């Protein structure tokens, strides 16, 4: 769907397609920016709005962008880090200092949620919160946002093998935390 909107915006100056693209991608991009900006939602929204404004200004070049979603996430990351560097006068922002909040792992409208006890949901959330920040960010991008490993690697400027190992670490730690809540068959 993103590719269709991208093409329509680039070729036809389609404002409606741009609006749909914005409505589709702004929420996850804002949450992603907020993970860098210590949950400053107002600045995160401003960064995303500025990126989309620039995107509209350069809409004729959109057809040359191969993976628009990855491109936008990378733009948000860079803008957030630039903002932090400007504000905090630092050239490095550690993953350990990130507070990661993306889309919830279990959606409220999901019928499976009703089958999982509150205790298990709490155990999942505690296990995810206990993950190291970099591991948590990667896990949430892959499992909650449904991003491909190569896209996450491009956005965070790390290798796909690092993504693989961080996901494995996350899954092991979550499984270990959930073990007491799982049904054991003889």
N, C-alpha and C positions, 0 to 999 in steps of 0.2 A: 504494500500500500504506500509506503514511504517513497519508493521509487516512482510510483505513478504521480504522486503529488509533486515530487521533485521535478519531473519532466514537464508537468503542466505549468508549474511556476516558471521554469526556465524558458519554455517555448511560448507559452500563451499569456504570461504575466497574470496568472490566475490567482487573484486575491483570496478566493474561497478556498482553494487548495492550500494556500499559505496559512490561512486561518486553521484549517484542519490539521496541518502539520504542526502548527504551534500548539494547538489543544492536545494533540497526541504526545508530543515530546517535552513540552514545558514542565509538566509535573516531575518526571524522573530526572530531568536536567537540573531542576531547582533543588531537588533532594540531594543530588550529586554535588552540586555547588555548596550546599549547606554542610555537607560532610567535611568540606575543607574549611569552611568559614565558621566553625564552632556553632553551627545551627543558627547563624544570622540569616533568617529567612528573608528579611527585607532586602539585604544586599544580594542574596542569592537570586531573588526574583529580578533585581535590577540587572545583574550580570546576564541572566538568561534573556531578558528583554533586549538588552544592548546587542547581544549576539544575534538575535532574530532580526533586529532592526538592520544590522549590518548585512545579514543574509538577504533581506529584501532588497537592499541597495545593490547588492551584487547578484541578484537573482538570475541574470543572464549567464553567469558562469556556473550555475548550479549543475548543469548537465555534465560538467567536467569533474565533478566530485563523485568518486566511485562508491563510497560507503558513507552516505550523509549522516547516519546516526552516529557512527564512530567519529566522524569529523566534528559534529556538534558536541559530543561528550569531550573530545580533546580540546575544543575551543573553550568550553566551560572550565575544564581543569586548568588550562593556561591562564584564563582570565581570573580565576579564583586565586591561583598562586601569584599572579602579578599583583592583584589587590593586596594580598597578604604581605608580599615583599614591600610594597609601597607603604602600607600601614605599619607593619611590624619591623621593617628594615631588616628582613632576613632573606637569604637566598635559598634556604632549605626549609621545608616544612615536613616534619617527620610523620610517617603514617601512624605512629603511636599517639600522636596528639589529635588525630581525627576522631570525631564523634559521628559514627555512620548511622544514618537513618534513611533507608530507601523504602520501597514498598513492603508492607508486612508479608511475612512468609506464608501465613495462612489468612486468606481474605475472609472478611466477615460474611460475604454472601456465598461462600463455598460450603456446600452441604457436608463435606468431610469435616469441617470445623466442628459441626454439631456432634460428631461422633467421637471427637477427641476430648478427653476430660480436661478441665481447667488446669489440673495439676500437670498434665503432660504438656500443655501449651506453655505453662509457666516454666517447665523444665527446658523446653526447646528455647524459649526466649533467654533464659539464664545462661544456657550453654552458648548461645550465639553472642550474648553480651560479654561472656568471658573470653571469647576469642581475641587474639591480638588484633589491633586495629587494621593492619594491612590484610590479614587473613579474613577478617570480617567484611571489609570492603569488597574484596575479590569474591568471596562467597555470595554476598548479597547481589552483586552485579550479575554473577552467573546464574544463581538459582532464583532470585526474586525478580530481577529485571530481564532474565532470559537471554542475556548477552552471550555471544560466542567467545570462547577463550581467546581466539586471535584478535577479536575486537577489544576485549579487556586489555590484552597485552599492548595493543596499539595505544589505547587511551592512557594507560598508566606507565607506558614506556618501560615495560619489563618483558621477559621472555614468556612464551607459552608454557615452557617447562615449569617456570615459577608459578604460573597460574595453576597448573596441574598439581604441583606439590602443595600449594596453599589450600586448594579445594580438598585434597586428600586429608590434610591436617584437620581442616574444619569438620569434615565428615567423621573422622575418627573421634574427635573431641565431643561432637554432638551425640554420636552413637554411645560413647561411654557415659555421658550424662543421662541419656535416655534409657540405658540398660535396666535400671530398677523399675521403670514404668512399662516395659515391654512384657507382653504375655510370653511365658516360657512353656513350650510344649515338651512333654517327656519323650 
